[in-house]
Amino acid sequence: MAQISKFLRSLESGKLMYWCQGCEDAHVVTVEGSRAWGYNGNPDAPTFTPSVLTQWHKLVREGGRWTGEYHRDANGDPIKQVCHTFITNGQVQFLSDCSHALAGQTLLLPELPEYLRS
């Protein structure tokens, strides 16, 4: 793993990691292989095509660490989270189906947090 810009980190198996300010977490996109997203090759102003859709269940965290539990709805089911974006020339367009507060906004791709840079 290596940082390739202040915005992207390369991972094994042709993957790139970036920070999502809407989710306050890292997301990973596969850019090599038969099931890869398109990537413009610019680590300072990346474009990934098509849209990036990330789905997971909301984690319970204490002190920044996962407790092994999920936040649950009134029926006891884990709460689904969605982050759906277009990332174009270093700008992140958060689509309306995002489950976080940045849905409908377009922002610059943020720098990776310090702990993900080394």
N, C-alpha and C positions, 0 to 999 in steps of 0.2 A: 504494500500500500504506500502511496506517495501523494503528497499534495502537488497538483499540477498548476494551480492558480490559487488566488485567495478565495475563489468561489467553488472550486472542484477538487475532489480527491479521487484518485484512481484506486480501484479495488481489484481483487483477483477476478478472473473469468470475464474480462471485458466490461466491467461495471464502473460507473461513476457515481459519486455521492455528492450531494449538495444540501445546503441547509434551507429548510422551509420555515419562514418566519410565521406563517399561519399556524402550523402544527407545533412550532417550537421543537423541531426534531429533524433529523436527517432523513432524506429520501434517496433511493438508489435507482439508477436507470441502467439497463444493459445496452451497451452501444456496439458490441461485437457479436457476431454469430447470426444464425438464421432467424432468431426471434428478437432482433435488436431494434431499438428506436433509431430513427435517423438522427445524426449528430453532425453539426456543421464543423466540428474540429476546432472551434475557437474556445479555449478554456476561460478566456476573459469576458466573453459575451456569448455564452452557449445558446444554441437552439436545439431543442429535441422535438422530433415529430414522430407520430402524431401527438396528441395530448398525453399528459402523464396522469394516470388515475391511481391513487393510493387508497386502499381501504384496510381498516383494522378495527379492533375493538378497543375501547378506551381503557387504558391501564390505570390502576390505583398505584400512585407513587408516594413514597415517603422519603424525604431527604434526597429526592432525585432518583431513587431506585425503585424498580418495580417490586411490589409486594407479592406477586403471584396471583393477585386478584384483579378482577375487572369491575369497572363501574357498571351498575345494573339498572334497568328500567323498573317500572312498577310491577311488571310480571316476572322479574328476576332474570331477564335475558340480558346478556352483555350489550352495551350500547355501541352501535356501529359508528365509526368515524369515517369521513370521506374527505380527501383532498384531491381536487381535479383541476389541473392547470394546463395552460399553454405556456411554454418557456421559449421566448423568441428574442434573439440578440441580447441576452442578459436581462430581459424583463419577464416577470412572472405575472400572468393574467390568471387570477383565481376565479374559477367559474362559479356560477350560482349554486351548483350542487355541493359546494364545500360545506362541511359542517362546522367550520370555525368562523371567527369574526371578520376575516379578510375576504369572504365570498363577494364577488363582484368588483374587486379592486385590482389594479395593476400596479406592481411595485418593482423596483430593481431587485435582482437576485442579491441576497445579502452575502457578506463574507462568512466563511466557515468560522464557528466559534474556536477560540484558542485551543481547547482541548482536542479538537479534530485536526489541527494543523500539523502536528509533528508526526 
